[in-house]
Amino acid sequence: MLLGLSSANQGDTVDFSAVNDGGENGVPHGDLLVRFSEVAASLDSTEEDLAAVRGQMIGEMGEIGFVEAAATVANFTMMTR
């Protein structure tokens, strides 16, 4: 919901169905961010899985982009559901 509101406020269009269905979602590096969140949250992921996606993220988004994404995943992980 917040992503939808913030993107609308900035005049961007985001396709939330892409989160489940894959494909272009309107978020810069969206496919990579979805893959990272899946690897980070999955109990079946290996250290090699995480290292591979981390390397790709740093290569495409830079270290700051990776840290921001990791902090976002960590924040959602710590929230009481």
GUGU-177792 format. One line per 8 residues: number of its first residue (from 1); their letters; for each residue x, y, z of C-alpha. Coordinates in nm, 2 decimals. Layout:
BEGIN
NUM	a	X/Y/Z | ...
end
This chain:
BEGIN
1	mllglssa	0.00/0.00/0.00 | 0.27/0.25/0.09 | 0.46/0.18/-0.23 | 0.15/0.24/-0.42 | 0.09/0.57/-0.25 | 0.45/0.70/-0.27 | 0.47/0.60/-0.64 | 0.15/0.77/-0.72
9	nqgdtvdf	0.27/1.08/-0.54 | 0.58/1.08/-0.76 | 0.38/1.02/-1.07 | 0.51/0.67/-1.12 | 0.31/0.37/-1.22 | 0.37/0.04/-1.04 | 0.22/-0.30/-1.14 | 0.18/-0.50/-0.82
17	savndgge	0.07/-0.81/-1.00 | 0.43/-0.85/-1.11 | 0.53/-0.93/-0.75 | 0.36/-1.26/-0.78 | 0.36/-1.31/-1.16 | 0.71/-1.18/-1.24 | 0.79/-0.95/-1.52 | 0.84/-0.57/-1.54
25	ngvphgdl	0.68/-0.40/-1.24 | 0.77/-0.03/-1.30 | 1.02/-0.02/-1.00 | 1.38/0.03/-1.10 | 1.56/-0.31/-1.06 | 1.22/-0.45/-0.96 | 1.29/-0.81/-1.07 | 1.62/-0.81/-0.89
33	lvrfseva	1.46/-0.67/-0.57 | 1.19/-0.93/-0.58 | 1.45/-1.21/-0.62 | 1.66/-1.07/-0.34 | 1.36/-1.05/-0.10 | 1.26/-1.41/-0.19 | 1.61/-1.54/-0.13 | 1.65/-1.34/0.19
41	asldstee	1.31/-1.46/0.33 | 1.33/-1.83/0.22 | 1.44/-2.09/0.47 | 1.55/-2.30/0.17 | 1.80/-2.05/0.04 | 2.17/-2.12/0.07 | 2.46/-1.89/0.14 | 2.55/-1.93/-0.23
49	dlaavrgq	2.21/-1.82/-0.34 | 2.24/-1.51/-0.12 | 2.60/-1.44/-0.24 | 2.49/-1.46/-0.61 | 2.20/-1.22/-0.58 | 2.40/-0.99/-0.35 | 2.68/-0.97/-0.61 | 2.43/-0.90/-0.89
57	migemgei	2.27/-0.63/-0.68 | 2.59/-0.46/-0.60 | 2.69/-0.48/-0.97 | 2.37/-0.33/-1.09 | 2.26/-0.10/-0.80 | 2.58/-0.03/-0.62 | 2.67/-0.09/-0.26 | 2.44/0.18/-0.13
65	gfveaaat	2.14/0.04/-0.33 | 2.22/-0.31/-0.19 | 2.24/-0.18/0.17 | 1.91/0.01/0.13 | 1.74/-0.30/0.00 | 1.88/-0.52/0.27 | 1.77/-0.27/0.54 | 1.42/-0.27/0.39
73	vanftmmt	1.40/-0.65/0.40 | 1.54/-0.65/0.76 | 1.28/-0.39/0.86 | 0.99/-0.60/0.72 | 1.14/-0.92/0.87 | 1.14/-0.77/1.22 | 0.78/-0.65/1.21 | 0.52/-0.83/1.42
81	r	0.28/-1.00/1.18
end
